[in-house]
């Protein structure tokens, strides 16, 4: 047992070595169940804007009752960084002893765990809400999350075709090459977002869009949509009319989504009311409310990201790193 003044420090590569995408999917599912069974203590996240440098910082603390640790996650997006050859995202998770409050671990993950747990949430939502028989999947976006969402989805649903659309055709072609190596499915770039979405059984939106990129008229019966790009009030990926068209809207946190997510825009435009949200994802996983009941239902998962996902994944990393003697200790 390390002394209270000894803090374990882990870098991204060390973190990657102790947690898999399968681990994250199962852990995040348990986290959502905790969130809707009164076991999780998750305050509303703090959002800090750094307008001078196009910076966007999110601070998310969380604790699950009975656990040995609690977590505070700091994640940032500085969107001009790529112009200087730097990644847009960075961050770290701080793990503390829940009995004493002492710091235990600094997980300097460069947003890897955020990306992993976000992708895991998409897979958990699809497992609960998408049809069992899936042939075509569409992804809108070509970045890291667009890759990880599909990698996670492939663990819970088999599909024969993946279509991708992004604003930059060169990045879309690069995405195709990368994902052809990662999947057994056929992967192709679509000429338009509508072409990608048409006829798809599952649609994943993974963009930083501030106006709708998926329209209600494009979505047919039986489609499941995972929308995860909207995590602040100015972001929007789905046309508000699409949410009024859906048979079931499921959120990770309705309170949070009503302020930050897709339902925020739909409520503001009068397309839906907050009471029209069918359930939170944890309620579906616990069997408190039904998930998909018919193959012809249109389902939407509005995912803004909750700290409970950070709690469960950061604890796995900390415990496994200790067990495997990975990382280095510093005195504080």
C-alpha positions in Angstrom: 0.0 0.0 0.0 1.4 3.4 -1.0 1.8 6.1 1.7 -0.7 9.0 1.6 1.9 11.3 0.1 2.8 8.9 -2.7 0.8 9.6 -5.9 0.8 7.2 -8.9 1.3 9.0 -12.2 0.2 7.2 -15.4 0.7 8.4 -19.0 -1.5 7.6 -22.0 0.4 4.6 -23.1 0.4 3.1 -19.6 -3.3 3.7 -19.4 -3.9 2.1 -22.7 -2.0 -1.0 -21.6 -4.4 -1.8 -18.7 -7.9 -1.2 -20.1 -9.6 -2.5 -23.2 -12.6 -1.3 -25.1 -14.5 -4.4 -23.9 -13.6 -3.5 -20.3 -14.9 0.0 -20.8 -18.2 -1.1 -22.3 -19.0 -3.3 -19.3 -17.8 -0.8 -16.8 -19.8 2.1 -18.3 -22.9 0.0 -18.3 -22.5 -0.6 -14.6 -21.9 3.1 -14.2 -25.1 4.0 -15.8 -27.0 1.5 -13.6 -25.4 3.2 -10.6 -26.5 6.6 -11.8 -30.1 5.5 -11.9 -30.2 3.5 -8.7 -29.2 6.3 -6.4 -25.7 5.1 -5.9 -23.9 7.7 -7.9 -23.2 11.3 -6.8 -22.7 13.3 -9.9 -22.9 17.1 -9.8 -23.5 19.2 -12.9 -20.3 19.6 -14.8 -18.3 22.9 -14.9 -17.7 24.4 -18.3 -15.0 27.0 -18.8 -14.6 28.9 -22.0 -11.2 30.3 -23.0 -12.4 32.5 -26.0 -9.0 34.1 -26.6 -7.7 30.8 -27.8 -10.8 28.9 -28.8 -10.6 26.8 -25.7 -13.3 24.7 -24.2 -12.7 23.1 -20.7 -14.9 20.6 -18.9 -14.5 19.7 -15.2 -16.5 16.6 -14.1 -16.3 15.2 -10.6 -18.1 12.0 -9.5 -18.4 9.3 -6.9 -20.2 6.0 -6.6 -21.2 5.1 -3.1 -19.3 2.3 -1.5 -16.3 2.6 -3.8 -12.7 3.3 -2.6 -12.1 6.2 -4.9 -13.7 9.3 -6.4 -12.7 11.0 -9.5 -12.3 14.6 -10.9 -11.8 14.8 -14.6 -10.5 17.8 -16.5 -10.7 17.7 -20.3 -10.0 20.4 -22.8 -10.5 21.1 -26.4 -8.3 23.9 -27.9 -9.5 23.9 -31.5 -6.7 26.0 -33.0 -4.0 23.6 -31.8 -3.9 21.5 -35.0 -2.7 24.6 -36.8 0.5 24.4 -34.7 0.8 20.6 -35.0 -0.7 20.0 -31.5 -3.7 17.7 -30.7 -6.9 19.6 -30.0 -7.7 17.6 -26.9 -5.9 17.1 -23.7 -6.7 16.4 -20.1 -6.3 14.2 -17.0 -8.2 12.3 -14.4 -7.5 12.8 -10.7 -8.3 9.8 -8.5 -8.7 10.3 -4.7 -9.2 8.1 -1.7 -12.9 8.3 -0.8 -12.2 7.8 2.9 -9.5 10.4 3.4 -9.6 12.6 0.3 -5.9 12.0 -0.3 -4.8 12.0 -4.0 -4.0 8.6 -5.2 -3.4 8.8 -9.0 -2.9 11.3 -11.8 -4.0 9.7 -15.0 -2.6 12.0 -17.7 -4.5 10.4 -20.5 -4.5 13.1 -23.2 -8.3 12.5 -23.3 -7.8 8.8 -24.2 -10.1 7.7 -21.3 -12.7 10.3 -22.3 -12.7 9.0 -25.8 -12.8 5.4 -24.6 -15.7 5.9 -22.2 -17.6 8.0 -24.7 -17.3 5.3 -27.3 -18.3 2.7 -24.7 -21.5 4.7 -23.9 -22.4 4.6 -27.5 -22.0 0.9 -27.6 -24.1 0.5 -24.4 -26.8 2.6 -25.9 -26.8 0.7 -29.2 -26.9 -2.7 -27.4 -30.0 -1.5 -25.5 -31.8 0.4 -28.3 -30.7 -0.8 -31.7 -32.3 -3.7 -33.6 -30.6 -7.1 -33.2 -30.3 -7.5 -36.9 -28.1 -4.7 -38.3 -26.8 -4.5 -41.9 -25.8 -0.9 -42.6 -24.2 1.7 -40.2 -23.5 5.3 -40.9 -21.1 7.6 -39.1 -21.1 11.3 -39.5 -17.6 12.6 -38.7 -14.1 11.4 -39.4 -12.1 12.1 -36.2 -11.0 10.1 -33.3 -14.4 9.6 -31.8 -15.9 8.6 -35.1 -13.3 5.8 -35.2 -13.7 4.7 -31.6 -17.5 4.8 -31.7 -17.5 2.3 -34.5 -14.8 0.2 -32.9 -17.0 -0.1 -29.8 -20.2 -0.6 -31.8 -18.6 -3.5 -33.6 -18.3 -5.3 -30.2 -22.1 -5.3 -29.6 -23.6 -5.4 -33.1 -22.4 -7.1 -36.3 -22.9 -5.1 -39.5 -21.9 -5.7 -43.1 -21.5 -2.1 -44.3 -20.2 1.2 -42.9 -20.7 4.5 -44.7 -18.9 7.6 -43.5 -19.4 11.2 -44.4 -17.3 14.2 -43.3 -16.9 17.7 -44.5 -13.4 17.0 -45.8 -13.4 14.3 -48.5 -9.7 13.6 -48.0 -10.2 12.9 -44.3 -13.2 10.7 -45.2 -11.0 8.6 -47.5 -8.3 8.3 -44.8 -11.0 7.2 -42.4 -12.1 4.5 -44.9 -8.5 3.2 -45.2 -8.1 3.1 -41.4 -11.4 1.4 -40.7 -11.0 -1.2 -43.5 -8.0 -2.4 -41.4 -10.0 -2.4 -38.2 -13.2 -4.0 -39.4 -14.4 -7.0 -41.4 -17.3 -4.9 -42.8 -17.3 -3.1 -46.1 -16.3 0.6 -45.6 -17.1 3.3 -48.0 -17.2 7.1 -48.1 -20.5 8.8 -49.0 -20.8 11.8 -51.2 -23.2 13.5 -48.8 -24.5 13.1 -45.2 -27.9 12.1 -46.6 -26.3 9.4 -48.8 -24.5 8.0 -45.7 -27.6 8.0 -43.6 -30.2 6.7 -46.1 -31.2 3.1 -45.3 -28.9 2.8 -42.3 -30.0 0.8 -39.3 -27.7 2.7 -37.0 -26.5 6.3 -37.4 -23.7 7.7 -35.2 -23.0 11.4 -35.2 -19.5 12.4 -33.9 -18.9 16.0 -34.9 -18.5 19.4 -33.5 -21.3 20.8 -35.6 -23.2 23.9 -34.4 -26.1 23.3 -36.8 -27.9 20.1 -37.8 -26.1 17.7 -40.1 -28.8 15.0 -40.0 -32.4 15.8 -41.1 -35.6 14.1 -40.0 -36.6 13.3 -43.6 -33.6 11.1 -44.0 -34.4 8.7 -41.2 -36.5 5.7 -41.9 -38.4 3.4 -39.5 -36.3 1.1 -37.3 -33.2 3.4 -37.2 -31.3 3.9 -34.0 -29.3 7.1 -33.7 -26.5 7.7 -31.3 -25.8 11.5 -31.1 -22.7 12.3 -29.0 -21.2 15.4 -30.4 -23.4 17.9 -28.7 -22.0 18.5 -25.2 -22.3 22.2 -24.9 -25.2 24.6 -25.7 -23.9 25.8 -29.0 -23.4 22.4 -30.5 -26.1 20.6 -32.5 -26.0 17.6 -34.8 -29.7 16.6 -35.3 -32.6 18.6 -36.7 -35.1 19.3 -33.9 -37.8 17.7 -36.0 -36.0 14.4 -35.9 -36.4 14.3 -32.1 -40.2 14.8 -32.5 -40.2 12.0 -35.1 -38.5 9.5 -32.8 -40.5 6.9 -31.0 -38.1 6.9 -28.0 -35.5 9.4 -26.9 -33.1 8.1 -24.3 -30.5 10.3 -22.5 -27.5 9.6 -20.4 -28.7 12.4 -18.1 -31.9 14.2 -19.0 -31.1 17.2 -16.8 -27.7 17.6 -18.5 -29.0 16.9 -22.0 -31.7 19.6 -21.5 -29.0 22.1 -21.0 -26.2 20.8 -23.3 -27.5 18.1 -25.6 -29.7 17.6 -28.6 -32.9 17.8 -26.6 -31.8 21.3 -25.5 -32.3 22.5 -29.0 -35.5 20.5 -29.6 -37.0 21.9 -26.4 -36.0 25.4 -27.3 -37.6 25.1 -30.8 -40.8 23.6 -29.4 -40.3 20.3 -31.2 -40.5 18.3 -27.9 -40.9 19.0 -24.2 -38.7 17.5 -21.5 -41.5 15.1 -20.6 -41.3 13.6 -24.0 -37.9 12.0 -23.1 -38.7 8.3 -22.7 -36.0 7.4 -20.2 -32.4 7.7 -19.1 -30.1 5.0 -20.3 -29.6 3.6 -16.8 -33.4 3.2 -16.4 -33.4 1.1 -19.5 -30.4 -1.0 -18.4 -32.0 -1.6 -15.0 -35.3 -2.7 -16.6 -37.2 0.2 -15.1 -38.3 1.3 -18.5 -38.3 -0.6 -21.8 -35.7 -0.2 -24.5 -36.5 -1.1 -28.1 -39.8 -2.9 -28.3 -40.4 -3.1 -32.0 -38.0 -3.3 -35.0 -39.8 -0.4 -36.6 -39.2 2.1 -33.8 -36.9 5.1 -34.3 -34.7 5.5 -31.2 -32.3 8.3 -30.3 -29.6 8.2 -27.6 -28.6 11.8 -26.7 -25.3 11.4 -24.9 -23.5 14.4 -23.4 -21.1 12.4 -21.2 -21.4 12.0 -17.4 -18.8 11.7 -14.7 -20.0 8.3 -13.7 -18.3 7.0 -16.9 -15.0 8.6 -15.7 -15.4 7.1 -12.2 -15.7 3.5 -13.4 -13.0 3.6 -16.0 -10.4 5.6 -13.9 -10.8 3.1 -11.0 -10.1 0.2 -13.3 -7.0 1.9 -14.6 -5.8 2.7 -11.1 -6.3 -0.7 -9.6 -4.8 -2.6 -12.6 -1.8 -0.3 -12.7 -1.1 -0.9 -9.1 -1.5 -4.7 -9.5 0.8 -4.8 -12.6 3.3 -2.3 -11.1 2.8 0.2 -14.0 3.5 3.9 -13.7 5.7 5.9 -11.3 5.2 7.4 -7.9 5.8 11.0 -6.9 5.7 12.5 -3.4 3.3 15.4 -2.9 
